């Protein structure tokens, strides 16, 4: 399950990165200001050195003019569902 979570984290971060590049043209300072967080937080997120809290996910979604649901769309833990059925 941990491996799946890491894959999901990487995929969500990549979705965020693509939207960030489109909307903020790679300017992490402007993105951080729009997300009302520290620029270091954004840098660590993109370097995959940091996780993302639910609070940060909502702030980032707002800055990117999308929803957390859209950022997470299609991300599922297949093994978790299978384990619950046992």
C-alpha positions in Angstrom: 0.0 0.0 0.0 2.9 2.4 0.8 4.2 2.0 -2.8 0.8 2.9 -4.2 0.6 6.0 -1.9 4.0 7.1 -3.2 2.8 6.7 -6.8 -0.3 8.7 -6.1 1.7 11.4 -4.4 4.0 11.6 -7.4 1.1 11.7 -9.9 -0.8 14.4 -8.0 2.4 16.5 -7.7 2.9 16.1 -11.5 -0.6 17.3 -12.1 0.0 20.3 -9.9 3.3 21.0 -11.6 1.7 21.0 -15.1 -1.1 23.4 -14.0 1.5 25.6 -12.2 3.6 25.9 -15.3 0.6 26.9 -17.4 -0.9 29.4 -14.9 2.3 30.8 -13.3 4.8 30.3 -16.1 7.2 28.5 -13.7 7.3 31.4 -11.2 7.3 29.7 -7.8 7.2 32.9 -5.9 3.9 34.0 -7.5 2.5 30.5 -7.0 3.4 30.4 -3.4 1.8 33.9 -2.9 -1.4 32.8 -4.6 -1.5 29.6 -2.5 -0.7 31.6 0.7 2.2 29.5 1.6 6.0 29.7 1.8 8.0 29.4 -1.4 10.1 26.8 0.3 7.0 24.6 0.7 6.4 24.7 -3.0 10.0 24.0 -3.8 10.1 21.0 -1.5 6.9 19.7 -2.9 8.2 19.8 -6.5 11.5 18.2 -5.4 9.4 15.4 -3.9 11.1 16.0 -0.5 7.9 16.9 1.2 4.4 15.5 1.6 1.3 17.6 1.2 -1.2 18.2 3.9 -4.9 18.5 3.2 -4.7 22.1 4.0 -2.0 22.7 1.4 -3.9 20.7 -1.2 -6.9 23.0 -0.8 -4.7 26.2 -1.0 -2.9 24.9 -4.1 -6.2 24.0 -5.8 -7.5 27.5 -5.1 -4.4 29.1 -6.5 -4.6 26.9 -9.6 -8.3 27.7 -9.9 -9.4 24.1 -9.7 -10.7 21.8 -7.0 -8.9 19.2 -4.8 -11.3 16.7 -6.3 -10.0 17.4 -9.8 -6.4 17.1 -8.7 -7.2 13.7 -7.1 -9.5 12.5 -9.9 -8.8 8.9 -10.8 -6.4 8.2 -8.0 -7.3 5.0 -6.2 -5.8 2.5 -3.8 -6.8 -0.8 -5.5 -5.1 -2.9 -2.8 -6.9 -1.2 0.0 -10.3 -2.1 -1.5 -9.2 -5.7 -2.0 -7.9 -6.0 1.6 -11.2 -4.6 3.0 -13.2 -7.3 1.2 -11.2 -10.1 2.8 
